């Protein structure tokens, strides 16, 4: 006669909880949104400005609709209010903008990017968010390598935007979407058509995949392969900015791991001092030896003409130092105010190649102060999110999570990139700062918080209290 026991060892197994189709589709949409942001100029190069603009607007509208339908719990008092203030000041610049048309169009891009950041950060849990970012990066990295391979094998020469094969060499290689350099050792540009953009995304991919490994994600061999592919693209992009950012990421990571080892009060102080000495000393060394360093990387000591661009932008910005000339991120070359204003390689420059110089031109000292507060708040929260143990009661021995490293490492990339590029002000640079900043405020502990609870309920699980 069969005997049944209530002991867990002999209890009949239960099927694992399956996610609802709606939640799977929602997560898939978030991945697509992240791909659009990480791909950057790829969609303009592939389909043209009009199609890319329509796609961006449509994606923003759909995300708002999904936000209303899903109705995830949001603590409105814990939004990233410094970022909101920056957006509000950029909007106010419409009142005095010297280029109102450009301000209106680029503000629309800023609104869409900010809403998408808040949407993705709200509807996904921390684990799902990092997983979605990893999935999006796989698409961008994979498409970049496949695109360069396709150009080399089937086109056999440079390719212009819009999949146009040039009949004769372009006036300057900067015009090419792909330079067909995959097999000749030159710099490759990926689907973005820009080696610097590819380098920063490849570095970001290495960070995210490594964090996934540290979090004991499944399919670890596959993750190691993706890290290898990303490292290959990083090296082949030959982006000096990405290399410097990578060095800073290593310094930040080592410092965070040392901080986590601290056991006594005040023990972290020496690590902070060492970190400050290394950061300041490294910056001084980089500037002093820039000719040697950038020469070794195949770059000019003036950062490929950036110092001349900064001088011209600052001269114009100093005419309106407090409120600026009006928001314009990026500068639209179709606007007479920017058309042929600053020329580089025969092309109209579309950015100041420095976040702070660019914001000073557009929004004046007030805008610089607001953006400084945005970054300060983000770096501050991301840092302690990484170095402190999860704690919401008297228990102080909960284990660290590798996922908490991601925001502070992303912050290192964005800040370093901002000294030589203005791209952190738009697309994934701005999106990730807002997304992670808002997520830390809404759910300061991995696995705990309103978003985590709502996602669990959506998957069919009962609501759980924090352990």
Order of alpha helices (4+ residues) and beta strands (2+ residues): alpha-alpha-alpha-alpha-alpha-alpha-beta-beta-alpha-alpha-alpha-alpha-alpha-alpha-beta-beta-alpha-alpha-alpha-alpha
